[in-house]
Amino acid sequence: MSGSVRFTWLRSNGWTRIGVIGAIAVLFAAPMLWALGAFGHDEESVRRALVFAAAGIWFFFIIGYGAGWAMRGFIVRQKEGDEEERRPAAPPAHQAPHPPRPAGR
């Protein structure tokens, strides 16, 4: 098998997916926390739960996309050893001709 799959923290797609998963988790957690009374028992509790949900969704979207965007600049491309062997050698650099030597030396 010539190809291999490697896990790396430097891939941008994984960070975006983690952000989406976190946003969905907050979307489901907000009503559950509201039902348990985590935001209080007054009329403002619904507003607090909505603010919590909106802030959490935006936070995870921005962190996931931002981390992926930042990591895109640091991607290290790994080359297999035999790939370098297959590549033809670079031609030698063109050098300026040397001045002729005197015949007596």
Secondary structure, DSSP 8 states (H G I E B T S, - for coil): --------TT-HHHHHHHHHHHHHHHHHHHHHHHHTTTT-SSTHHHHHHHHHHHHHHHHHHHHHHHHHHHHHTT------HHHHHHS---------------TT-
